[in-house]
């Protein structure tokens, strides 16, 4: 059964989703600009997701393509900054054979550095 979907702001740039970005993250000078780009991208999914506004789960390959990252190592390096400073947590899911199938990203409202 498919869920009911409400489209807000039809015909605008907000139609496919939007989010809020915490100024604290954007002003955190410990974070590289690439980490901030990843954070902003995740926030854009989280706030406007009609199925569950607290969660986002774009694939790593989609994020890399959309954001222009050429190497996975580079992407993971900056994603790790966000994890280490407590701005996001990542929950990994596995299939029945133990293979990772997707990540679930949580934007932390009260960051706790590791």
C-alpha positions in Angstrom: 0.0 0.0 0.0 1.4 3.4 -0.9 1.3 6.2 1.6 -0.6 9.4 1.0 1.7 12.1 -0.1 1.2 15.8 0.3 3.1 18.1 -2.0 3.8 21.5 -0.5 5.0 24.4 -2.5 4.0 22.8 -5.8 6.0 24.3 -8.7 8.7 25.8 -6.5 12.2 24.8 -5.6 10.8 23.5 -2.3 8.4 21.0 -3.9 10.8 18.0 -3.7 11.8 18.7 -0.1 13.7 21.2 2.0 15.3 21.5 5.5 16.7 23.8 8.0 20.4 24.2 8.6 21.8 25.0 12.0 24.0 28.1 12.0 26.1 26.5 14.7 27.2 23.8 12.2 27.9 26.3 9.4 30.0 28.5 11.8 31.9 25.6 13.3 35.5 26.3 12.1 36.6 22.8 13.0 34.5 21.5 10.1 35.9 21.5 6.6 33.6 23.1 4.0 33.0 19.7 2.4 31.6 18.4 5.7 29.3 21.4 5.8 28.2 20.7 2.3 27.3 17.1 3.2 25.4 18.3 6.3 23.4 20.8 4.3 22.6 18.1 1.8 21.3 15.8 4.5 19.3 18.6 6.1 17.7 19.3 2.7 16.3 15.7 2.8 15.4 15.6 6.4 13.1 18.6 6.7 11.0 18.0 3.7 10.6 14.2 3.7 6.9 13.6 3.7 7.2 10.1 5.0 9.3 10.9 8.1 10.7 14.4 8.6 13.4 13.3 11.0 15.3 10.9 8.8 17.1 10.9 5.4 18.5 8.0 3.5 20.0 9.1 0.1 22.7 6.6 -1.1 26.3 7.5 -0.8 26.6 7.3 -4.6 23.7 9.7 -5.0 25.2 12.2 -2.6 28.6 11.9 -4.2 27.1 12.5 -7.7 24.9 15.4 -6.5 27.8 17.1 -4.6 30.6 16.4 -7.0 32.7 14.1 -4.9 35.0 12.0 -7.1 36.4 9.6 -4.5 34.5 7.6 -1.9 37.5 8.1 0.5 37.1 11.9 0.3 33.3 11.7 0.9 33.7 9.4 3.9 36.5 11.6 5.4 34.2 14.6 5.6 31.2 12.5 6.6 33.3 11.2 9.5 33.9 14.8 10.7 30.2 15.3 11.1 30.0 12.0 13.0 33.0 12.7 15.2 31.6 16.2 16.2 28.2 14.6 16.9 26.3 16.5 14.2 25.0 13.3 12.6 24.7 9.6 13.4 24.6 6.9 10.8 22.7 3.6 11.3 23.7 0.9 8.9 21.2 -1.8 7.7 22.1 -5.3 6.4 20.3 -7.7 4.3 19.6 -11.4 5.3 23.2 -12.3 4.2 24.9 -9.6 6.4 25.7 -7.3 3.5 25.2 -3.6 4.1 22.2 -2.4 2.1 21.6 1.2 3.2 22.4 3.9 5.7 19.9 5.9 7.8 21.2 9.4 8.7 20.0 11.2 11.8 20.6 14.9 12.2 21.4 15.4 15.9 19.7 18.3 17.6 22.0 18.2 20.6 25.4 17.2 19.2 27.6 15.1 21.5 31.2 14.8 20.1 32.8 11.4 20.3 
